[in-house]
Amino acid sequence: MTTPSSRRVGRPRVQERPASGLEPRDEVLAAAAELFTTRGYTATSTRTIAERAGLRQASLYHYFDGKEAILAELLEGTVRPSLGVARGLVADAEAAPEARLWALCHSDAALLCGGPHNLGALYLLPEVRTERFTDFHRVRSELKRCYGELLTATEPGAALGADELALRTDLVFGLTESVILIRRADPARDQEALAAATADAALRVAGVPQRSLARLRREGRRLLAADA
């Protein structure tokens, strides 16, 4: 007789995955993250993802309509948390904008450095330029606008013209995302040290004098701790 405790629930699996505590949809994302960053996006099929997640291929399509949808979800997951942080920092009218910019750069770099897989490297895929990834590009552009707002509010930024501000924003944003390439070249690099050094460098690019960095770093860390 089958009892409630022994009855299997959910969709049938091809194989058992190690106990991860993840829901099947999250197992698919975890499997895809590993495969896309180790084997490559083009070389990875939905069948391979499903097998790694312990699902039948047909079950994968219950959660995602294809490989592009999985990639889009992973990409958006690398920017949405940073956008949430950025919105909070932009709205904080009490803290110095330089400290808020430091906190954003650190938080964003730490996210891109964190996790078991270098998902930021997927930004470089040619497939990501297609319309299928419009939502990712929209969220990333909004994040970049927050960088620009904070930069504009800084003392050095207030003295710049529109063209120079746009250039500085591109440079600061690009510098923060450059941790993707550093991590790819040196996966063992200390993540906290890299995030802090990136935020320091970003303020220097923004025009903040070196003598102010230690104070702004402390203030930025306090902002992040308060938001944690």
C-alpha positions in Angstrom: 0.0 0.0 0.0 1.3 3.4 -0.9 1.3 5.8 2.0 1.4 9.7 1.7 5.0 9.7 2.9 6.2 7.2 0.3 4.3 8.5 -2.7 6.6 10.2 -5.2 5.5 13.7 -6.3 6.4 15.9 -9.1 7.5 15.0 -12.6 9.5 11.9 -13.3 13.3 12.3 -13.3 15.9 10.6 -15.5 18.4 10.3 -12.7 18.7 11.5 -9.1 20.7 14.6 -8.5 22.6 15.1 -5.2 20.3 16.5 -2.6 20.5 20.3 -3.3 17.3 21.5 -1.7 16.5 23.3 -5.0 13.1 23.3 -6.8 13.2 21.7 -10.3 13.2 25.1 -12.0 16.1 26.2 -10.0 17.9 22.9 -10.6 17.6 23.7 -14.4 19.1 27.1 -13.9 21.9 25.7 -11.8 22.7 23.0 -14.4 22.6 25.5 -17.2 24.8 27.9 -15.4 27.4 25.2 -15.0 27.2 23.9 -18.5 27.1 27.3 -20.3 30.2 28.5 -18.4 32.2 25.2 -18.7 31.1 23.6 -22.0 29.9 26.7 -23.8 26.4 27.9 -24.7 26.4 26.6 -28.3 27.7 23.2 -27.3 25.0 22.7 -24.6 21.6 21.2 -25.5 18.4 21.3 -23.6 18.7 17.5 -23.3 22.1 17.9 -21.6 20.7 20.5 -19.2 17.7 18.3 -18.4 19.9 15.3 -17.7 22.2 17.3 -15.5 19.2 18.7 -13.6 17.8 15.1 -13.2 14.8 15.8 -15.4 13.4 14.4 -18.6 13.8 16.8 -21.5 10.0 17.2 -21.8 9.9 18.2 -18.2 12.4 21.0 -18.8 9.9 22.6 -21.2 7.4 22.8 -18.4 9.6 25.5 -16.9 11.3 27.1 -19.9 10.4 27.3 -23.5 14.0 26.7 -24.7 17.6 27.3 -24.1 17.4 31.0 -24.9 14.8 31.5 -22.1 17.1 29.8 -19.7 20.0 32.0 -20.7 17.8 35.1 -20.5 16.9 34.2 -16.9 20.5 33.7 -15.9 21.6 37.0 -17.5 18.8 39.0 -15.8 19.8 37.4 -12.5 23.2 39.1 -12.8 21.7 42.6 -12.9 18.4 42.6 -11.1 19.9 42.4 -7.6 22.3 45.2 -8.4 19.5 47.3 -9.8 17.6 46.9 -6.5 20.7 48.1 -4.6 21.2 50.9 -7.0 17.7 52.2 -6.7 18.0 52.3 -2.9 21.3 54.2 -3.1 20.0 56.7 -5.5 17.0 57.4 -3.2 19.3 57.8 -0.2 19.6 61.6 0.1 21.5 61.6 3.3 24.7 59.7 2.4 27.4 61.3 0.3 26.9 60.5 -3.4 30.6 59.5 -3.6 30.1 56.9 -0.8 26.9 55.7 -2.5 28.7 55.3 -5.8 31.4 53.3 -4.1 28.8 51.1 -2.5 27.1 50.4 -5.8 30.3 49.6 -7.6 31.3 47.2 -4.8 28.0 45.5 -4.6 27.8 45.1 -8.3 31.3 43.8 -8.7 30.8 41.4 -5.7 27.7 40.0 -7.4 29.6 39.5 -10.7 32.5 37.9 -8.8 30.3 35.7 -6.6 28.6 32.4 -7.2 30.1 29.2 -8.4 30.0 30.2 -12.1 31.2 33.3 -14.0 27.8 34.1 -15.5 28.9 37.6 -16.5 31.1 36.0 -19.1 27.8 35.1 -20.9 27.4 38.8 -21.7 29.9 38.3 -24.5 27.9 35.7 -26.4 26.8 36.9 -29.8 23.4 35.5 -29.2 22.8 38.0 -26.4 22.7 40.8 -29.0 19.3 39.5 -30.4 15.9 40.8 -29.5 15.2 37.7 -27.3 17.3 39.4 -24.6 15.6 42.8 -24.7 14.6 42.6 -21.1 18.2 41.9 -20.0 19.4 44.9 -21.9 16.7 47.1 -20.5 17.5 46.2 -16.9 21.2 46.6 -17.5 20.6 50.1 -19.1 18.5 51.1 -16.1 21.3 50.0 -13.8 23.8 52.1 -15.9 21.5 55.1 -15.5 21.7 54.7 -11.7 25.4 54.8 -12.0 25.1 58.0 -14.0 22.7 59.6 -11.5 25.1 58.9 -8.6 28.1 60.1 -10.6 26.3 63.3 -11.5 25.6 64.0 -7.9 29.2 63.8 -6.9 31.3 66.9 -6.5 33.5 66.1 -9.5 30.5 65.1 -11.5 28.7 68.3 -10.9 31.5 70.2 -12.6 31.3 68.1 -15.8 29.4 68.8 -19.0 26.9 66.3 -20.4 29.3 64.6 -22.8 32.0 64.2 -20.2 29.5 62.8 -17.7 28.3 60.3 -20.3 31.9 59.2 -20.9 32.7 58.9 -17.2 29.6 56.9 -16.6 30.6 54.5 -19.4 34.0 54.2 -17.9 32.9 53.6 -14.4 30.2 51.1 -15.5 32.6 49.3 -17.8 35.3 49.2 -15.1 32.9 47.5 -12.7 31.9 44.9 -15.2 35.6 44.3 -16.1 35.7 42.0 -13.1 34.0 39.4 -15.4 37.2 39.2 -17.5 39.5 39.3 -14.4 37.6 36.4 -12.9 37.8 34.4 -16.1 41.5 34.9 -16.3 42.1 34.2 -12.6 39.2 32.3 -11.0 41.0 32.1 -7.7 41.3 35.8 -7.2 39.9 37.0 -3.8 36.4 38.2 -4.5 36.1 40.7 -1.7 39.5 42.3 -2.4 38.6 42.5 -6.1 35.3 44.2 -5.4 36.8 46.7 -3.1 39.7 47.5 -5.4 37.2 47.9 -8.3 35.1 50.4 -6.3 38.2 52.3 -5.3 39.3 52.5 -8.9 35.8 53.6 -10.0 35.9 56.6 -7.7 39.2 57.6 -9.0 37.9 57.4 -12.6 34.9 59.5 -11.4 37.4 62.2 -10.3 37.4 61.6 -6.5 40.8 62.6 -5.0 42.9 59.8 -3.6 42.9 61.4 -0.1 39.2 60.9 0.2 39.1 57.2 -0.7 39.6 55.8 2.8 36.7 57.8 4.3 34.4 57.1 1.4 35.3 53.4 1.5 34.3 53.3 5.2 31.0 55.1 4.5 30.3 52.9 1.5 30.8 49.7 3.6 28.4 51.1 6.3 25.8 51.7 3.6 26.1 48.1 2.4 26.0 46.7 5.9 22.8 48.7 6.7 21.2 47.3 3.5 22.2 43.7 4.3 
